[in-house]
């Protein structure tokens, strides 16, 4: 039985001899094995990552994590695809318009790498369910489009001592950083009005006013951020390279490729 047959058998959900199960995984990962050691890739194979948001940023993040061979993904999004998503969200085609984003993402992962365990939540994220969603994840990735949910997610990640990978875009602008339990928090770094406060109705309203309207976006920006977020997660788990840890932040403007820089806030 060759590795393609093994992978297709697993994809179809059919039973097969245990001795074959790992072969396909390692052939999928084979081209990156001169970048990491076997033991480093094993750590990624055992990792559990939650991605909140399965749209422009999240779709690319999810695909890259699956292709790099993450062990388990928790995928979260309350929305369905519509026509306005087609300019940037790589999980979407005309066939997916009207379908739940998290369910489409789960199926895409299964098609790319059947060795990845996937759970999806088609629900709104708030204080009542964030603990259940994150669970015992090793990393939480922010592929969100609003500050309030970022505050909720970042607080819970910090409480559970889980790395929180933040990415955001506006038009051709992008930024990415990683928050750890011993670094500045998301709220501290961006001086948000919720810092040190309970999320009362007034505070929630203040957070909603931090950003207003529908931001402009063009395809390359969220997809680049998604790739970068996935690789930050890969670096955290495997231990290779330098992680962009808060208060350092990578920023760029795709209209000026000389603008890529790491700043400290």
PyMOL commands that set and color helices and strands:
alter all, ss='L'
color gray80, all
select helices_A, chain A and resi 3-11+18-28+30-32+38-45+56-68+83-85+94-96+101-112+130-134+147-159+186-189+201-208+219-238
alter helices_A, ss='H'
color red, helices_A
select strands_A, chain A and resi 48-52+72-76+117-121+139-142+163-170+173-179+248-253+256-264
alter strands_A, ss='S'
color yellow, strands_A
deselect
rebuild
show_as cartoon
